[in-house]
Every structure is written in structure tokens, then in C-alpha cells.
């Protein structure tokens, strides 16, 4: 094979090879089976939301202010809610985690 043909073939194949090497399979769904993991996913989601949007509701300080949290499982859905004293006011972070696949939704409740 001549040098020009080899270079042409390499220039056509290289992008496809690089794309294949860089692409990775999506993470498999996570089955959340323990309340500790549900609470960890809620904390991670709150921290991520605070990093992305700088929403003070999900700041580490506000999350700590509304601690401790109760984690309950009902019909395959974990719910993470504050159990802070009724005298603590403001927007309390909450989370819902689907047990079958680990999908996490966050919200806040005005107290």
C-alpha cells in the first residue's frame, strides 16, 4: 500500500476509532435498597444543585440546619424529609428517590 493510501485510510479511520474509544456505556440503573444510600443520594443531589444554581436552599449550611432527616420507603419510593424542630423556619430541602433505578428528584418545602 502506498504512503498516500495509508495516510488517507488512517485519516478516515482515526476519527471513528477515537469516537469509539471515548464513548462509554451509560451507567446501569442503581437499585437503592438501604436508607443510608437513599440519604447519600439526596445529599449528592442537593450538593449538585447548589453547585449548578447556587440556590441557598441546597447549600451545605442550609442542609445541616434542617438535619436530621427521616428516610422512608413506601411503594418503591424513598422520601427524604427533615425532622428538624418546628421552630426552624425557611426552605427545607427534600428528595424523592425511585428505589428501582435510583432516579433522584429534589424539591424544597417552606416551613
TIZA-451190 format. One record per atom (N, C-alpha, C): residue number from 1; residue in three letters; atom name; x, y, z. Coordinates in nm, 3 decimals, decimal comma. Atoms other than C-alpha are relative to their C-alpha. Layout:
residues N
nr: NUM&rest: ALA&atom: CA&c1: X&c2: Y&c3: Z
...
END
This chain:
residues 111
nr: 1&rest: UNK&atom: N&c1: 0,086&c2: -0,117&c3: 0,000
nr: 1&rest: UNK&atom: CA&c1: 0,000&c2: 0,000&c3: 0,000
nr: 1&rest: UNK&atom: C&c1: 0,090&c2: 0,123&c3: 0,000
nr: 2&rest: UNK&atom: N&c1: -0,083&c2: -0,120&c3: 0,009
nr: 2&rest: UNK&atom: CA&c1: 0,141&c2: 0,337&c3: -0,092
nr: 2&rest: UNK&atom: C&c1: -0,020&c2: 0,087&c3: 0,123
nr: 3&rest: UNK&atom: N&c1: 0,005&c2: -0,089&c3: -0,116
nr: 3&rest: UNK&atom: CA&c1: 0,211&c2: 0,601&c3: 0,169
nr: 3&rest: UNK&atom: C&c1: -0,122&c2: 0,091&c3: -0,002
nr: 4&rest: UNK&atom: N&c1: 0,116&c2: -0,090&c3: 0,011
nr: 4&rest: UNK&atom: CA&c1: -0,067&c2: 0,825&c3: 0,039
nr: 4&rest: UNK&atom: C&c1: -0,128&c2: -0,075&c3: 0,036
nr: 5&rest: UNK&atom: N&c1: 0,119&c2: 0,079&c3: -0,031
nr: 5&rest: UNK&atom: CA&c1: -0,326&c2: 0,547&c3: 0,054
nr: 5&rest: UNK&atom: C&c1: -0,007&c2: -0,031&c3: 0,150
nr: 6&rest: UNK&atom: N&c1: -0,004&c2: 0,031&c3: -0,143
nr: 6&rest: UNK&atom: CA&c1: -0,215&c2: 0,451&c3: 0,404
nr: 6&rest: UNK&atom: C&c1: -0,040&c2: 0,122&c3: 0,083
nr: 7&rest: UNK&atom: N&c1: 0,034&c2: -0,123&c3: -0,072
nr: 7&rest: UNK&atom: CA&c1: -0,238&c2: 0,813&c3: 0,521
nr: 7&rest: UNK&atom: C&c1: -0,147&c2: 0,033&c3: -0,015
nr: 8&rest: UNK&atom: N&c1: 0,141&c2: -0,027&c3: 0,024
nr: 8&rest: UNK&atom: CA&c1: -0,581&c2: 0,852&c3: 0,362
nr: 8&rest: UNK&atom: C&c1: -0,088&c2: -0,096&c3: 0,082
nr: 9&rest: UNK&atom: N&c1: 0,076&c2: 0,097&c3: -0,077
nr: 9&rest: UNK&atom: CA&c1: -0,708&c2: 0,531&c3: 0,520
nr: 9&rest: UNK&atom: C&c1: 0,005&c2: 0,032&c3: 0,150
nr: 10&rest: UNK&atom: N&c1: -0,014&c2: -0,035&c3: -0,141
nr: 10&rest: UNK&atom: CA&c1: -0,571&c2: 0,633&c3: 0,859
nr: 10&rest: UNK&atom: C&c1: -0,081&c2: 0,124&c3: 0,035
nr: 11&rest: UNK&atom: N&c1: 0,076&c2: -0,124&c3: -0,028
nr: 11&rest: UNK&atom: CA&c1: -0,728&c2: 0,980&c3: 0,833
nr: 11&rest: UNK&atom: C&c1: -0,150&c2: -0,026&c3: 0,000
nr: 12&rest: UNK&atom: N&c1: 0,142&c2: 0,033&c3: 0,000
nr: 12&rest: UNK&atom: CA&c1: -1,067&c2: 0,819&c3: 0,761
nr: 12&rest: UNK&atom: C&c1: -0,038&c2: -0,086&c3: 0,120
nr: 13&rest: UNK&atom: N&c1: 0,030&c2: 0,090&c3: -0,110
nr: 13&rest: UNK&atom: CA&c1: -1,046&c2: 0,555&c3: 1,033
nr: 13&rest: UNK&atom: C&c1: 0,025&c2: 0,061&c3: 0,138
nr: 14&rest: UNK&atom: N&c1: -0,038&c2: -0,056&c3: -0,129
nr: 14&rest: UNK&atom: CA&c1: -0,888&c2: 0,762&c3: 1,310
nr: 14&rest: UNK&atom: C&c1: -0,117&c2: 0,065&c3: 0,075
nr: 15&rest: UNK&atom: N&c1: 0,113&c2: -0,060&c3: -0,075
nr: 15&rest: UNK&atom: CA&c1: -1,198&c2: 0,972&c3: 1,395
nr: 15&rest: UNK&atom: C&c1: -0,098&c2: -0,105&c3: 0,052
nr: 16&rest: UNK&atom: N&c1: 0,093&c2: 0,105&c3: -0,044
nr: 16&rest: UNK&atom: CA&c1: -1,416&c2: 0,659&c3: 1,412
nr: 16&rest: UNK&atom: C&c1: 0,060&c2: -0,078&c3: 0,117
nr: 17&rest: UNK&atom: N&c1: -0,064&c2: 0,072&c3: -0,110
nr: 17&rest: UNK&atom: CA&c1: -1,164&c2: 0,480&c3: 1,634
nr: 17&rest: UNK&atom: C&c1: 0,001&c2: 0,083&c3: 0,127
nr: 18&rest: UNK&atom: N&c1: -0,001&c2: -0,087&c3: -0,118
nr: 18&rest: UNK&atom: CA&c1: -1,134&c2: 0,780&c3: 1,866
nr: 18&rest: UNK&atom: C&c1: -0,139&c2: 0,013&c3: 0,060
nr: 19&rest: UNK&atom: N&c1: 0,138&c2: -0,012&c3: -0,049
nr: 19&rest: UNK&atom: CA&c1: -1,510&c2: 0,819&c3: 1,890
nr: 19&rest: UNK&atom: C&c1: -0,040&c2: -0,126&c3: 0,075
nr: 20&rest: UNK&atom: N&c1: 0,031&c2: 0,127&c3: -0,067
nr: 20&rest: UNK&atom: CA&c1: -1,548&c2: 0,452&c3: 1,978
nr: 20&rest: UNK&atom: C&c1: 0,073&c2: -0,014&c3: 0,132
nr: 21&rest: UNK&atom: N&c1: -0,078&c2: 0,012&c3: -0,123
nr: 21&rest: UNK&atom: CA&c1: -1,273&c2: 0,473&c3: 2,238
nr: 21&rest: UNK&atom: C&c1: -0,050&c2: 0,096&c3: 0,107
nr: 22&rest: UNK&atom: N&c1: 0,045&c2: -0,101&c3: -0,096
nr: 22&rest: UNK&atom: CA&c1: -1,419&c2: 0,786&c3: 2,403
nr: 22&rest: UNK&atom: C&c1: -0,141&c2: -0,025&c3: 0,049
nr: 23&rest: UNK&atom: N&c1: 0,139&c2: 0,025&c3: -0,040
nr: 23&rest: UNK&atom: CA&c1: -1,779&c2: 0,670&c3: 2,410
nr: 23&rest: UNK&atom: C&c1: -0,002&c2: -0,111&c3: 0,104
nr: 24&rest: UNK&atom: N&c1: 0,011&c2: 0,105&c3: -0,100
nr: 24&rest: UNK&atom: CA&c1: -1,875&c2: 0,472&c3: 2,716
nr: 24&rest: UNK&atom: C&c1: -0,147&c2: -0,029&c3: 0,023
nr: 25&rest: UNK&atom: N&c1: 0,137&c2: 0,042&c3: -0,025
nr: 25&rest: UNK&atom: CA&c1: -2,183&c2: 0,281&c3: 2,804
nr: 25&rest: UNK&atom: C&c1: -0,056&c2: 0,078&c3: 0,119
nr: 26&rest: UNK&atom: N&c1: 0,061&c2: -0,068&c3: -0,114
nr: 26&rest: UNK&atom: CA&c1: -2,429&c2: 0,457&c3: 3,034
nr: 26&rest: UNK&atom: C&c1: 0,006&c2: -0,089&c3: 0,124
nr: 27&rest: UNK&atom: N&c1: -0,001&c2: 0,075&c3: -0,125
nr: 27&rest: UNK&atom: CA&c1: -2,421&c2: 0,359&c3: 3,397
nr: 27&rest: UNK&atom: C&c1: -0,130&c2: -0,079&c3: 0,013
nr: 28&rest: UNK&atom: N&c1: 0,123&c2: 0,077&c3: -0,019
nr: 28&rest: UNK&atom: CA&c1: -2,664&c2: 0,080&c3: 3,479
nr: 28&rest: UNK&atom: C&c1: -0,084&c2: 0,062&c3: 0,111
nr: 29&rest: UNK&atom: N&c1: 0,084&c2: -0,055&c3: -0,106
nr: 29&rest: UNK&atom: CA&c1: -2,962&c2: 0,172&c3: 3,695
nr: 29&rest: UNK&atom: C&c1: 0,045&c2: -0,052&c3: 0,136
nr: 30&rest: UNK&atom: N&c1: -0,039&c2: 0,038&c3: -0,136
nr: 30&rest: UNK&atom: CA&c1: -2,887&c2: 0,167&c3: 4,066
nr: 30&rest: UNK&atom: C&c1: -0,124&c2: -0,035&c3: 0,080
nr: 31&rest: UNK&atom: N&c1: 0,110&c2: 0,040&c3: -0,088
nr: 31&rest: UNK&atom: CA&c1: -3,125&c2: -0,026&c3: 4,288
nr: 31&rest: UNK&atom: C&c1: 0,035&c2: 0,045&c3: 0,141
nr: 32&rest: UNK&atom: N&c1: -0,025&c2: -0,056&c3: -0,133
nr: 32&rest: UNK&atom: CA&c1: -3,142&c2: 0,170&c3: 4,614
nr: 32&rest: UNK&atom: C&c1: -0,077&c2: -0,085&c3: 0,100
nr: 33&rest: UNK&atom: N&c1: 0,064&c2: 0,095&c3: -0,091
nr: 33&rest: UNK&atom: CA&c1: -3,207&c2: -0,086&c3: 4,885
nr: 33&rest: UNK&atom: C&c1: 0,014&c2: 0,036&c3: 0,148
nr: 34&rest: UNK&atom: N&c1: -0,022&c2: -0,036&c3: -0,140
nr: 34&rest: UNK&atom: CA&c1: -3,091&c2: 0,087&c3: 5,204
nr: 34&rest: UNK&atom: C&c1: -0,022&c2: 0,149&c3: 0,021
nr: 35&rest: UNK&atom: N&c1: 0,029&c2: -0,141&c3: -0,028
nr: 35&rest: UNK&atom: CA&c1: -3,195&c2: 0,411&c3: 5,370
nr: 35&rest: UNK&atom: C&c1: 0,127&c2: 0,084&c3: 0,002
nr: 36&rest: UNK&atom: N&c1: -0,125&c2: -0,076&c3: 0,000
nr: 36&rest: UNK&atom: CA&c1: -2,829&c2: 0,514&c3: 5,411
nr: 36&rest: UNK&atom: C&c1: 0,037&c2: 0,043&c3: -0,142
nr: 37&rest: UNK&atom: N&c1: -0,032&c2: -0,033&c3: 0,139
nr: 37&rest: UNK&atom: CA&c1: -2,783&c2: 0,501&c3: 5,032
nr: 37&rest: UNK&atom: C&c1: -0,099&c2: 0,105&c3: -0,052
nr: 38&rest: UNK&atom: N&c1: 0,098&c2: -0,100&c3: 0,042
nr: 38&rest: UNK&atom: CA&c1: -3,105&c2: 0,697&c3: 4,976
nr: 38&rest: UNK&atom: C&c1: 0,039&c2: 0,138&c3: 0,054
nr: 39&rest: UNK&atom: N&c1: -0,042&c2: -0,127&c3: -0,058
nr: 39&rest: UNK&atom: CA&c1: -2,982&c2: 0,968&c3: 5,215
nr: 39&rest: UNK&atom: C&c1: 0,126&c2: 0,052&c3: -0,070
nr: 40&rest: UNK&atom: N&c1: -0,121&c2: -0,042&c3: 0,071
nr: 40&rest: UNK&atom: CA&c1: -2,642&c2: 0,974&c3: 5,040
nr: 40&rest: UNK&atom: C&c1: -0,034&c2: 0,056&c3: -0,138
nr: 41&rest: UNK&atom: N&c1: 0,042&c2: -0,050&c3: 0,132
nr: 41&rest: UNK&atom: CA&c1: -2,812&c2: 1,016&c3: 4,700
nr: 41&rest: UNK&atom: C&c1: -0,068&c2: 0,135&c3: 0,013
nr: 42&rest: UNK&atom: N&c1: 0,064&c2: -0,130&c3: -0,023
nr: 42&rest: UNK&atom: CA&c1: -3,024&c2: 1,300&c3: 4,840
nr: 42&rest: UNK&atom: C&c1: 0,105&c2: 0,107&c3: 0,025
nr: 43&rest: UNK&atom: N&c1: -0,106&c2: -0,098&c3: -0,028
nr: 43&rest: UNK&atom: CA&c1: -2,717&c2: 1,476&c3: 4,980
nr: 43&rest: UNK&atom: C&c1: 0,080&c2: 0,034&c3: -0,126
nr: 44&rest: UNK&atom: N&c1: -0,074&c2: -0,024&c3: 0,124
nr: 44&rest: UNK&atom: CA&c1: -2,533&c2: 1,434&c3: 4,649
nr: 44&rest: UNK&atom: C&c1: -0,081&c2: 0,086&c3: -0,097
nr: 45&rest: UNK&atom: N&c1: 0,086&c2: -0,078&c3: 0,089
nr: 45&rest: UNK&atom: CA&c1: -2,829&c2: 1,571&c3: 4,453
nr: 45&rest: UNK&atom: C&c1: -0,012&c2: 0,144&c3: 0,047
nr: 46&rest: UNK&atom: N&c1: 0,007&c2: -0,137&c3: -0,054
nr: 46&rest: UNK&atom: CA&c1: -2,861&c2: 1,871&c3: 4,686
nr: 46&rest: UNK&atom: C&c1: 0,129&c2: 0,075&c3: -0,027
nr: 47&rest: UNK&atom: N&c1: -0,130&c2: -0,065&c3: 0,024
nr: 47&rest: UNK&atom: CA&c1: -2,488&c2: 1,945&c3: 4,659
nr: 47&rest: UNK&atom: C&c1: 0,017&c2: 0,035&c3: -0,147
nr: 48&rest: UNK&atom: N&c1: -0,010&c2: -0,025&c3: 0,143
nr: 48&rest: UNK&atom: CA&c1: -2,503&c2: 1,916&c3: 4,281
nr: 48&rest: UNK&atom: C&c1: -0,087&c2: 0,119&c3: -0,041
nr: 49&rest: UNK&atom: N&c1: 0,091&c2: -0,110&c3: 0,032
nr: 49&rest: UNK&atom: CA&c1: -2,800&c2: 2,150&c3: 4,260
nr: 49&rest: UNK&atom: C&c1: 0,056&c2: 0,133&c3: 0,052
nr: 50&rest: UNK&atom: N&c1: -0,061&c2: -0,121&c3: -0,054
nr: 50&rest: UNK&atom: CA&c1: -2,625&c2: 2,403&c3: 4,484
nr: 50&rest: UNK&atom: C&c1: 0,117&c2: 0,045&c3: -0,088
nr: 51&rest: UNK&atom: N&c1: -0,113&c2: -0,033&c3: 0,087
nr: 51&rest: UNK&atom: CA&c1: -2,314&c2: 2,387&c3: 4,263
nr: 51&rest: UNK&atom: C&c1: -0,047&c2: 0,058&c3: -0,133
nr: 52&rest: UNK&atom: N&c1: 0,050&c2: -0,044&c3: 0,130
nr: 52&rest: UNK&atom: CA&c1: -2,517&c2: 2,431&c3: 3,944
nr: 52&rest: UNK&atom: C&c1: -0,073&c2: 0,134&c3: 0,007
nr: 53&rest: UNK&atom: N&c1: 0,090&c2: -0,116&c3: -0,003
nr: 53&rest: UNK&atom: CA&c1: -2,759&c2: 2,702&c3: 4,058
nr: 53&rest: UNK&atom: C&c1: 0,025&c2: 0,098&c3: 0,113
nr: 54&rest: UNK&atom: N&c1: -0,028&c2: -0,084&c3: -0,117
nr: 54&rest: UNK&atom: CA&c1: -2,620&c2: 2,847&c3: 4,382
nr: 54&rest: UNK&atom: C&c1: -0,129&c2: 0,033&c3: 0,076
nr: 55&rest: UNK&atom: N&c1: 0,125&c2: -0,016&c3: -0,074
nr: 55&rest: UNK&atom: CA&c1: -2,968&c2: 2,803&c3: 4,533
nr: 55&rest: UNK&atom: C&c1: 0,030&c2: -0,027&c3: 0,147
nr: 56&rest: UNK&atom: N&c1: -0,034&c2: 0,011&c3: -0,142
nr: 56&rest: UNK&atom: CA&c1: -2,920&c2: 2,865&c3: 4,906
nr: 56&rest: UNK&atom: C&c1: -0,079&c2: -0,110&c3: 0,073
nr: 57&rest: UNK&atom: N&c1: 0,077&c2: 0,108&c3: -0,062
nr: 57&rest: UNK&atom: CA&c1: -3,190&c2: 2,608&c3: 4,986
nr: 57&rest: UNK&atom: C&c1: 0,083&c2: -0,127&c3: 0,010
nr: 58&rest: UNK&atom: N&c1: -0,078&c2: 0,122&c3: 0,008
nr: 58&rest: UNK&atom: CA&c1: -2,942&c2: 2,336&c3: 4,890
nr: 58&rest: UNK&atom: C&c1: 0,146&c2: 0,020&c3: 0,040
nr: 59&rest: UNK&atom: N&c1: -0,137&c2: -0,025&c3: -0,046
nr: 59&rest: UNK&atom: CA&c1: -2,630&c2: 2,495&c3: 5,040
nr: 59&rest: UNK&atom: C&c1: 0,032&c2: -0,096&c3: 0,116
nr: 60&rest: UNK&atom: N&c1: -0,036&c2: 0,089&c3: -0,112
nr: 60&rest: UNK&atom: CA&c1: -2,435&c2: 2,276&c3: 5,284
nr: 60&rest: UNK&atom: C&c1: -0,048&c2: 0,054&c3: 0,135
nr: 61&rest: UNK&atom: N&c1: 0,043&c2: -0,061&c3: -0,126
nr: 61&rest: UNK&atom: CA&c1: -2,518&c2: 2,522&c3: 5,563
nr: 61&rest: UNK&atom: C&c1: -0,149&c2: -0,022&c3: 0,024
nr: 62&rest: UNK&atom: N&c1: 0,145&c2: 0,017&c3: -0,015
nr: 62&rest: UNK&atom: CA&c1: -2,893&c2: 2,503&c3: 5,498
nr: 62&rest: UNK&atom: C&c1: -0,037&c2: -0,147&c3: 0,018
nr: 63&rest: UNK&atom: N&c1: 0,026&c2: 0,143&c3: -0,015
nr: 63&rest: UNK&atom: CA&c1: -2,888&c2: 2,124&c3: 5,460
nr: 63&rest: UNK&atom: C&c1: 0,029&c2: -0,042&c3: 0,144
nr: 64&rest: UNK&atom: N&c1: -0,033&c2: 0,032&c3: -0,139
nr: 64&rest: UNK&atom: CA&c1: -2,716&c2: 2,098&c3: 5,801
nr: 64&rest: UNK&atom: C&c1: -0,102&c2: 0,060&c3: 0,097
nr: 65&rest: UNK&atom: N&c1: 0,095&c2: -0,068&c3: -0,088
nr: 65&rest: UNK&atom: CA&c1: -2,962&c2: 2,346&c3: 5,952
nr: 65&rest: UNK&atom: C&c1: -0,128&c2: -0,079&c3: 0,019
nr: 66&rest: UNK&atom: N&c1: 0,124&c2: 0,077&c3: -0,007
nr: 66&rest: UNK&atom: CA&c1: -3,255&c2: 2,117&c3: 5,873
nr: 66&rest: UNK&atom: C&c1: 0,022&c2: -0,146&c3: 0,038
nr: 67&rest: UNK&atom: N&c1: -0,028&c2: 0,138&c3: -0,044
nr: 67&rest: UNK&atom: CA&c1: -3,082&c2: 1,794&c3: 5,987
nr: 67&rest: UNK&atom: C&c1: -0,059&c2: -0,018&c3: 0,139
nr: 68&rest: UNK&atom: N&c1: -0,013&c2: 0,128&c3: 0,071
nr: 68&rest: UNK&atom: CA&c1: -3,162&c2: 1,530&c3: 6,093
nr: 68&rest: UNK&atom: C&c1: -0,115&c2: -0,021&c3: -0,099
nr: 69&rest: UNK&atom: N&c1: 0,098&c2: 0,033&c3: 0,103
nr: 69&rest: UNK&atom: CA&c1: -3,355&c2: 1,378&c3: 5,803
nr: 69&rest: UNK&atom: C&c1: -0,057&c2: -0,139&c3: 0,025
nr: 70&rest: UNK&atom: N&c1: 0,067&c2: 0,131&c3: -0,008
nr: 70&rest: UNK&atom: CA&c1: -3,605&c2: 1,093&c3: 5,804
nr: 70&rest: UNK&atom: C&c1: -0,006&c2: -0,057&c3: -0,141
nr: 71&rest: UNK&atom: N&c1: 0,003&c2: 0,068&c3: 0,129
nr: 71&rest: UNK&atom: CA&c1: -3,578&c2: 0,841&c3: 5,521
nr: 71&rest: UNK&atom: C&c1: -0,102&c2: -0,113&c3: 0,010
nr: 72&rest: UNK&atom: N&c1: 0,105&c2: 0,103&c3: -0,002
nr: 72&rest: UNK&atom: CA&c1: -3,885&c2: 0,630&c3: 5,445
nr: 72&rest: UNK&atom: C&c1: -0,016&c2: -0,060&c3: -0,139
nr: 73&rest: UNK&atom: N&c1: 0,026&c2: 0,071&c3: 0,125
nr: 73&rest: UNK&atom: CA&c1: -3,968&c2: 0,373&c3: 5,178
nr: 73&rest: UNK&atom: C&c1: -0,147&c2: -0,037&c3: -0,004
nr: 74&rest: UNK&atom: N&c1: 0,141&c2: 0,029&c3: 0,015
nr: 74&rest: UNK&atom: CA&c1: -4,324&c2: 0,348&c3: 5,051
nr: 74&rest: UNK&atom: C&c1: -0,027&c2: -0,027&c3: -0,148
nr: 75&rest: UNK&atom: N&c1: 0,032&c2: 0,038&c3: 0,139
nr: 75&rest: UNK&atom: CA&c1: -4,433&c2: 0,163&c3: 4,734
nr: 75&rest: UNK&atom: C&c1: 0,115&c2: 0,022&c3: -0,096
nr: 76&rest: UNK&atom: N&c1: -0,116&c2: -0,010&c3: 0,088
nr: 76&rest: UNK&atom: CA&c1: -4,080&c2: 0,161&c3: 4,591
nr: 76&rest: UNK&atom: C&c1: 0,057&c2: 0,138&c3: -0,016
nr: 77&rest: UNK&atom: N&c1: -0,049&c2: -0,138&c3: 0,007
nr: 77&rest: UNK&atom: CA&c1: -4,014&c2: 0,530&c3: 4,653
nr: 77&rest: UNK&atom: C&c1: 0,054&c2: 0,041&c3: 0,136
nr: 78&rest: UNK&atom: N&c1: -0,062&c2: -0,054&c3: -0,122
nr: 78&rest: UNK&atom: CA&c1: -3,771&c2: 0,664&c3: 4,912
nr: 78&rest: UNK&atom: C&c1: -0,032&c2: 0,148&c3: 0,009
nr: 79&rest: UNK&atom: N&c1: 0,023&c2: -0,142&c3: -0,025
nr: 79&rest: UNK&atom: CA&c1: -3,860&c2: 1,002&c3: 5,064
nr: 79&rest: UNK&atom: C&c1: 0,094&c2: 0,044&c3: 0,111
nr: 80&rest: UNK&atom: N&c1: -0,093&c2: -0,055&c3: -0,098
nr: 80&rest: UNK&atom: CA&c1: -3,604&c2: 1,213&c3: 5,249
nr: 80&rest: UNK&atom: C&c1: -0,054&c2: 0,137&c3: 0,040
nr: 81&rest: UNK&atom: N&c1: 0,057&c2: -0,125&c3: -0,052
nr: 81&rest: UNK&atom: CA&c1: -3,751&c2: 1,487&c3: 5,471
nr: 81&rest: UNK&atom: C&c1: 0,065&c2: 0,036&c3: 0,132
nr: 82&rest: UNK&atom: N&c1: -0,056&c2: -0,047&c3: -0,126
nr: 82&rest: UNK&atom: CA&c1: -3,635&c2: 1,698&c3: 5,759
nr: 82&rest: UNK&atom: C&c1: -0,084&c2: -0,045&c3: 0,119
nr: 83&rest: UNK&atom: N&c1: 0,069&c2: 0,022&c3: -0,127
nr: 83&rest: UNK&atom: CA&c1: -3,721&c2: 1,614&c3: 6,117
nr: 83&rest: UNK&atom: C&c1: 0,041&c2: 0,108&c3: 0,099
nr: 84&rest: UNK&atom: N&c1: -0,044&c2: -0,111&c3: -0,086
nr: 84&rest: UNK&atom: CA&c1: -3,586&c2: 1,944&c3: 6,248
nr: 84&rest: UNK&atom: C&c1: -0,117&c2: 0,053&c3: 0,082
nr: 85&rest: UNK&atom: N&c1: 0,097&c2: -0,061&c3: -0,090
nr: 85&rest: UNK&atom: CA&c1: -3,766&c2: 2,119&c3: 6,529
nr: 85&rest: UNK&atom: C&c1: -0,092&c2: 0,095&c3: -0,078
nr: 86&rest: UNK&atom: N&c1: 0,097&c2: -0,087&c3: 0,067
nr: 86&rest: UNK&atom: CA&c1: -4,079&c2: 2,309&c3: 6,424
nr: 86&rest: UNK&atom: C&c1: 0,040&c2: 0,147&c3: 0,005
nr: 87&rest: UNK&atom: N&c1: -0,046&c2: -0,139&c3: -0,009
nr: 87&rest: UNK&atom: CA&c1: -3,904&c2: 2,631&c3: 6,529
nr: 87&rest: UNK&atom: C&c1: 0,101&c2: 0,038&c3: -0,108
nr: 88&rest: UNK&atom: N&c1: -0,094&c2: -0,029&c3: 0,109
nr: 88&rest: UNK&atom: CA&c1: -3,661&c2: 2,601&c3: 6,235
nr: 88&rest: UNK&atom: C&c1: -0,083&c2: 0,035&c3: -0,122
nr: 89&rest: UNK&atom: N&c1: 0,080&c2: -0,048&c3: 0,113
nr: 89&rest: UNK&atom: CA&c1: -3,809&c2: 2,807&c3: 5,952
nr: 89&rest: UNK&atom: C&c1: 0,088&c2: 0,024&c3: -0,122
nr: 90&rest: UNK&atom: N&c1: -0,070&c2: -0,022&c3: 0,126
nr: 90&rest: UNK&atom: CA&c1: -3,715&c2: 2,852&c3: 5,587
nr: 90&rest: UNK&atom: C&c1: -0,035&c2: -0,109&c3: -0,099
nr: 91&rest: UNK&atom: N&c1: 0,025&c2: 0,101&c3: 0,103
nr: 91&rest: UNK&atom: CA&c1: -3,696&c2: 2,632&c3: 5,280
nr: 91&rest: UNK&atom: C&c1: 0,084&c2: -0,124&c3: 0,031
nr: 92&rest: UNK&atom: N&c1: -0,067&c2: 0,125&c3: -0,035
nr: 92&rest: UNK&atom: CA&c1: -3,611&c2: 2,275&c3: 5,381
nr: 92&rest: UNK&atom: C&c1: 0,017&c2: -0,087&c3: -0,124
nr: 93&rest: UNK&atom: N&c1: -0,019&c2: 0,089&c3: 0,115
nr: 93&rest: UNK&atom: CA&c1: -3,455&c2: 2,050&c3: 5,116
nr: 93&rest: UNK&atom: C&c1: -0,068&c2: -0,134&c3: 0,024
nr: 94&rest: UNK&atom: N&c1: 0,060&c2: 0,132&c3: -0,004
nr: 94&rest: UNK&atom: CA&c1: -3,641&c2: 1,729&c3: 5,041
nr: 94&rest: UNK&atom: C&c1: 0,044&c2: -0,075&c3: -0,126
nr: 95&rest: UNK&atom: N&c1: -0,036&c2: 0,079&c3: 0,118
nr: 95&rest: UNK&atom: CA&c1: -3,577&c2: 1,445&c3: 4,799
nr: 95&rest: UNK&atom: C&c1: -0,088&c2: -0,123&c3: -0,008
nr: 96&rest: UNK&atom: N&c1: 0,072&c2: 0,123&c3: 0,029
nr: 96&rest: UNK&atom: CA&c1: -3,755&c2: 1,153&c3: 4,640
nr: 96&rest: UNK&atom: C&c1: 0,091&c2: -0,082&c3: -0,090
nr: 97&rest: UNK&atom: N&c1: -0,088&c2: 0,088&c3: 0,076
nr: 97&rest: UNK&atom: CA&c1: -3,555&c2: 0,856&c3: 4,510
nr: 97&rest: UNK&atom: C&c1: -0,080&c2: -0,124&c3: -0,040
nr: 98&rest: UNK&atom: N&c1: 0,067&c2: 0,120&c3: 0,048
nr: 98&rest: UNK&atom: CA&c1: -3,702&c2: 0,579&c3: 4,294
nr: 98&rest: UNK&atom: C&c1: 0,090&c2: -0,120&c3: 0,033
nr: 99&rest: UNK&atom: N&c1: -0,081&c2: 0,112&c3: -0,048
nr: 99&rest: UNK&atom: CA&c1: -3,580&c2: 0,254&c3: 4,453
nr: 99&rest: UNK&atom: C&c1: 0,049&c2: -0,090&c3: -0,113
nr: 100&rest: UNK&atom: N&c1: -0,037&c2: 0,092&c3: 0,109
nr: 100&rest: UNK&atom: CA&c1: -3,575&c2: 0,052&c3: 4,127
nr: 100&rest: UNK&atom: C&c1: 0,117&c2: 0,048&c3: -0,085
nr: 101&rest: UNK&atom: N&c1: -0,104&c2: -0,047&c3: 0,092
nr: 101&rest: UNK&atom: CA&c1: -3,343&c2: 0,281&c3: 3,931
nr: 101&rest: UNK&atom: C&c1: 0,087&c2: 0,113&c3: 0,056
nr: 102&rest: UNK&atom: N&c1: -0,083&c2: -0,103&c3: -0,062
nr: 102&rest: UNK&atom: CA&c1: -3,200&c2: 0,543&c3: 4,169
nr: 102&rest: UNK&atom: C&c1: -0,025&c2: 0,141&c3: -0,048
nr: 103&rest: UNK&atom: N&c1: 0,031&c2: -0,135&c3: 0,046
nr: 103&rest: UNK&atom: CA&c1: -3,355&c2: 0,840&c3: 3,989
nr: 103&rest: UNK&atom: C&c1: -0,036&c2: 0,085&c3: 0,120
nr: 104&rest: UNK&atom: N&c1: 0,018&c2: -0,087&c3: -0,117
nr: 104&rest: UNK&atom: CA&c1: -3,349&c2: 1,131&c3: 4,233
nr: 104&rest: UNK&atom: C&c1: -0,063&c2: 0,132&c3: -0,042
nr: 105&rest: UNK&atom: N&c1: 0,066&c2: -0,128&c3: 0,022
nr: 105&rest: UNK&atom: CA&c1: -3,582&c2: 1,431&c3: 4,239
nr: 105&rest: UNK&atom: C&c1: 0,014&c2: 0,082&c3: 0,128
nr: 106&rest: UNK&atom: N&c1: -0,014&c2: -0,085&c3: -0,118
nr: 106&rest: UNK&atom: CA&c1: -3,527&c2: 1,725&c3: 4,471
nr: 106&rest: UNK&atom: C&c1: -0,101&c2: 0,113&c3: -0,006
nr: 107&rest: UNK&atom: N&c1: 0,094&c2: -0,110&c3: -0,014
nr: 107&rest: UNK&atom: CA&c1: -3,756&c2: 1,997&c3: 4,596
nr: 107&rest: UNK&atom: C&c1: 0,028&c2: 0,066&c3: 0,134
nr: 108&rest: UNK&atom: N&c1: -0,010&c2: -0,061&c3: -0,134
nr: 108&rest: UNK&atom: CA&c1: -3,798&c2: 2,221&c3: 4,898
nr: 108&rest: UNK&atom: C&c1: -0,140&c2: 0,024&c3: 0,052
nr: 109&rest: UNK&atom: N&c1: 0,127&c2: -0,024&c3: -0,067
nr: 109&rest: UNK&atom: CA&c1: -4,075&c2: 2,270&c3: 5,148
nr: 109&rest: UNK&atom: C&c1: 0,018&c2: 0,123&c3: 0,090
nr: 110&rest: UNK&atom: N&c1: -0,004&c2: -0,120&c3: -0,086
nr: 110&rest: UNK&atom: CA&c1: -4,143&c2: 2,608&c3: 5,310
nr: 110&rest: UNK&atom: C&c1: -0,051&c2: -0,039&c3: 0,138
nr: 111&rest: UNK&atom: N&c1: 0,039&c2: 0,030&c3: -0,139
nr: 111&rest: UNK&atom: CA&c1: -4,157&c2: 2,578&c3: 5,689
nr: 111&rest: UNK&atom: C&c1: -0,013&c2: 0,129&c3: 0,076
END
